[in-house]
Amino acid sequence: MKSRKFLNRELSWLDFNSRVLDEALDPGAPLLERLKFLAIVSSNFDEFHMVRMSALKVAAREGSEERDPSGLTPKEAISAIAERLREIRKRHYDCLMASVLPSLAREGIAVTFPQLWSAAERRWLESTFIDAVFPLLTPLALVEGEDFPCSGNLRVHVAFVLEGDEGPDGAPERRLAVVQVPPNLDRFIRMPTDGPGLRLALLDDLVESFGSRLFPGWTLRESIQFKVIRDADAGVDEERDEDFVTAMEEVLADRQNSWPVRLIIAARPRELGDRIASFLGLDEEDITRIEGPIELRHFMDLASSESLGGSPAFARLRYEPKPPVPALQVPEGSTLWEEILRADRLLHVPYESFDPVLRFIDAAADDPQVLAIKMTLYRTSGNSPIVRALTRAARNGKQVAVVMELKARFDEERNIAWASRLEQAGAIVTRGVARLKVHAKAALVVRREEGGTIRRYLHLSTGNYNDRTARLYVDLSLFTCNEELCRDASAFFNLLTGYSAMQSFARLVAAPFELKRRIIALIDREAARSTPESPGLIEAKLNALADTEVIDALYRASAAGVVIRLNIRGVCLLVPGLAGLSENIRVISIVGRWLEHSRIIRFGNGGAEEIFLSSADWMSRNLEKRVELMFPVLDPALRSEVGGILDAYFRDEARARLLRADGSWSGAPRREGGFSSQDEFYERARRRHTDEDDAPKGELQVRRLPGSAAW
């Protein structure tokens, strides 16, 4: 029987992607933004199959009858997931093919398919194929009884059925071949037009339409596009300390040709699709048949201004520009260090610019008074200014210690390269921690002040040190010189880089050592202090809530009368609104223009309110298998500011969905003029910046008559 206490994790994750899809289905949203959301859903599904579904399939294949917290066995979960996926996929492609692409064509961005090419366009495309695509293609034979050729992971292919001369039995000889679509060419081919607008063809369609040129002497009978999704859940051998980088590189290589878990294939011809699946050892339940392009991730690039030539004609098809507001401005005559020393500073990206974080590391790299920089890195950008600054700092003779997490899934190769670059510059680099992932976000700068005093400056964050995602992800971070926090941070880095034993911190709370216990203790404390006259309060904004012990603690608090408000972006196993169990719990989810990524927790604490920020979601993997940090907001003004951020989320009318007791989500009200938390945060950042510009600058601007002396 399915438990009413917990929802299924995978189905909850699919519900999250359904909410993302709702953004693409919104006819009031700009067309290119709708296209982006469609691409995001497609990419999310790929990762879901690579990681979550592959793990479930392994369990089912091994005959596991173990039930998850929702009460489902692996086989039952796979069946329920397949049904839900079919429903979401249908809405997904109906939106793309019947709404977004036709609407874009009317606006001058026409993605065309072979049946829509004119004769002149077909001739031009064939010539382009011969000149620019044909030389890159490598046909591979598919032979019955032999292994499927190495095809990589998530690579688009075209399969061709070829017919030759009659064989000994009098029947025409038939062969099957596959060709990989070059991954290093632009996916969209811009065709010449006489009028305004763009007409685009897909590279995949060129390979399929003109690929017969690869097989002279054979007649093409059928063709089909497909891609294979492979298992990416395999972990590195944690015992290989001496050659851990080599072990990681082996994992990356294996990922390209690990066992297939899903076949994404064009809907027709069906028999040919079945044959490809048979070669891969996949059953019908492992096939997704698509009426449209089988790969949508590259549509994300199409929606960018660069791919459209930066044309202002298409600006109306995107969100109104909202550039990040400058933050943590340093007055003339002051320094960044003095500004942080003056008071703790809060940064709210992407509403405010990520630039203060870059300036923090840049200043540390170049300041001769800075002695050391210690930092954790989980995900960085491809040309990371953070890593460049750390490299420069090491070359400048500073002690640079970086904890580089090599096991950050899908960023492993990049992190291996960055670790090597930093080591070559003279930095001390540790490659994570055995059997754990270092997911905490912290940067500590040690500086010699005037007079010889040694002072520490600390940055703690809910999000990664990634300048690119900081333009899209909503995160909060803190700059501080607080002695207790800085002392804790020093001990934390010693723990990560040496043999320091775990010790109790004064202010920081670390996973996997004590974070879960502390969270449950804080929840239970709120329940113990709650009375009918003065009910307790717990509010949390998280990406995921899946740890059953934490959820049970929340149920206890609800039963004790504590008012609990949760904003969970993605997976949520908790069931709200159940009499006697969770009737005091309200759960919302906000999906909007920016990806909600920050983690904020508030406890009423009998009137002595406590607010924490954290790198960790309330999931077992974060609380038990990762190194994470939760840190308090100690400054009263900043605590009030973060509390106001939470208040705004729970007032949201424009994007908030409500989780019902049956596990379904309400639709967004989308009322005209309804309150939007994301819009409010941007306006707050703008007002704050305006107020800072208008504030007295410490001197008077004296007006003089023209020509008067300026002595």
Secondary structure, DSSP 8 states (H G I E B T S, - for coil): ---SSB--HHHHHHHHHHHHHHHHH-TTS-HHHHHHHHHHHHHHHHHHIIIIIHHHHHHHHTT-----TTS--HHHHHHHHHHHHHHHHHHHHHHIIIIIHHHHHHTTEEEE-GGG--HHHHHHHHHHIIIIIGGG--EEEE-TTS------SS-EEEEEEEEEEE-TTSSEEEEEEEEE--TTS-SEEEE--SSSSEEEEEHHHHHHHHGGGGSTT-EEEEEEEEEEEE-------TT--TTHHHHHHHHHHHHHTS-EEEEEEESSSHHHHHHHHHHHT--GGGEEEESS-S--TTHHHHTSTTTTTT-GGGGGGS------B--S---TT--HHHHHHHS-EEEEETTB-SHHHHHHHHHHHH-TTEEEEEEEESS--TT-HHHHHHHHHHHTT-EEEEEE-TTSTT-HHHHHHHHHHHHHHT-EEE--BTTBEE---EEEEEEE-TTS-EEEEEEEESS-S-TTGGGTEEEEEEEE--HHHHHHHHHHHHHHHS-------SS-EEETTTHHHHHHHHHHHHHHH--SSS--EEEEEES-B--HHHHHHHHHHHHTT-EEEEEESS-B-B--S-TTTTTTEEEEEE--SSEE---EEEE-GGGS-EEEEES--BSHHHHHSEEEEEEE--SHHHHHHHHHHHHHHHH--SSEEEB-TTS-B------TT---HHHHHHHHHHHHHHHHHHS--SS------TT----
